[in-house]
Amino acid sequence: MKKITYLLVITWVFLSCEKEQKLSTEHEKQNEVKQEFSIIIHGGAGTILRENMSPDKEAAYKVKLEEAIKVGYNILKNGGSSLDAVQKTINVMEDSPLFNAGKGAVFTNAGTNEHDASIMDGKTLNAGASAGTTIVKNPINLARAIMNNSPHVMLSGNGANTFAKEQGLQIVEPEYFYTEKRHKSLEKIKASEKLELDHDDKTAYFYDEDIKNSKFGTVGCAALDKNGNLAAGTSTGGMSNKRWGRIGDSPIIGAGTYANNNTCAISSTGWGEYFIRAMVAHDISALMAYKSLSLQEAAKEVIQNKLTNLGGTGGVVAVDKNGNMVAEFNTAGMYRAAMNDKGELSIGIYKD
């Protein structure tokens, strides 16, 4: 009799828990509002601390982030495609010297500027990417042209430059990409490599903002349009003081950029070598597809656990098929902005 009673109690507890969980899930679904469209951007992650940011500099970043995201927002609001929104939004950041992409690209060890970019269509899984270009004003435009007008996914170096000319993209002299700030950063990093310093000086160099952030800097965008199509794109000048034609994660589909209408669209920023090893962007999508994790859960798992445990630093911006947006990073800050279908704008720089 006691065994029967015990089994009945266990069964009742199990059914009660199951019912409570089901009601909780249904309540969450009822409260979840699907966005008709949404867009989220980043302007790079790294050691971005409030105490190192002047009011004028902070204001300049916020103004440019708002300008960029509103370009994409207006495209989406008027029924435009997520691909167009991503491309045109990134163009704004590529044209600004504030970000490590396009005009504001960092310098290689040889004193040149080499750009990488990629874009992906979540509807078709088509993608385009370019690496190591030196004369293309807007690398994201080249990535889009490669996706649409070539049988390939990625082109690099002189071949990519040639293809850009053939496609009628805007070509500039390499000097266009020169900025005094980035050049001084290169000199500072080179000096830190050469000098034999005592402990105090090493500490001073180690905590220099330019040196700490030499591995960071990218711009990117992820968007959902009114037709339910996702897209993502990423553009960068790469790692400051890079050698030997180094290529990071930004042009690598699945690492720096990924989009799939069944799950999400993602753009990454951070220490590229680790994002490639962890295949960060695709891994977030895979967790959603295979383990039914939410975008927030998947992004947190990959960035805060997998990437961090590997030794990597950086973050992602992402939007899922329902328009939910996430900005997840393990650095001190990440330039970012987001807008939903109601036109509500949020801008962030620091961790808090």
CORHUVEN-V376372 format. One record per backbone hydrogen bond with DSSP energy under -1.0 kcal/mol. CO is the residue of the C=O (numbers start at 1). NH is the residue of the N-H. If there is no record, write none. Layout:
CO;NH
CO;NH
This chain:
1;5
2;6
3;7
4;8
5;9
6;10
7;11
8;12
9;13
10;14
11;15
12;16
13;17
14;18
15;19
16;20
17;21
18;22
19;23
20;24
21;25
22;26
23;27
24;28
25;29
26;30
27;31
28;32
38;224
39;339
40;222
41;337
42;220
44;335
46;48
46;333
49;52
50;53
54;58
55;59
56;60
57;61
58;62
59;63
60;64
61;65
62;66
63;67
64;68
65;69
66;70
67;71
68;72
69;73
70;74
71;75
72;76
73;77
74;78
75;80
76;79
81;85
82;86
83;87
84;88
85;89
86;90
87;91
88;92
89;93
90;94
91;95
94;103
99;101
100;237
101;104
102;105
107;241
108;111
112;108
115;133
116;236
117;130
118;234
119;128
120;232
121;125
122;261
126;121
128;119
129;155
130;117
131;157
133;115
135;172
138;141
138;142
139;143
140;144
141;145
142;146
143;147
144;148
145;149
146;150
153;129
155;131
156;160
157;161
158;162
159;163
160;164
161;165
162;166
163;167
164;169
165;168
170;137
173;176
174;177
175;178
179;183
180;184
181;185
182;186
183;187
184;188
185;189
186;190
187;191
188;192
189;193
190;194
191;195
198;202
199;203
200;204
201;205
202;206
203;207
205;208
208;212
209;213
211;214
213;216
214;240
219;235
220;42
221;233
222;40
223;231
224;38
225;228
229;225
230;122
231;223
232;120
233;221
234;118
235;219
236;116
239;242
242;109
243;246
249;252
249;256
252;255
252;256
252;257
254;282
256;268
257;254
258;266
260;263
263;321
264;260
265;319
266;258
267;317
269;315
270;272
271;274
271;275
272;276
273;277
274;278
275;280
279;283
280;284
281;285
282;286
283;287
284;288
285;289
286;290
287;291
287;293
294;298
295;299
296;300
297;301
298;302
299;303
300;304
301;306
302;307
303;308
305;309
306;310
307;312
313;271
314;330
315;269
316;328
317;267
318;326
319;265
320;323
322;35
324;320
326;318
328;316
332;351
333;46
335;43
336;348
337;41
338;346
339;39
340;343
344;340
346;338
348;336
349;334
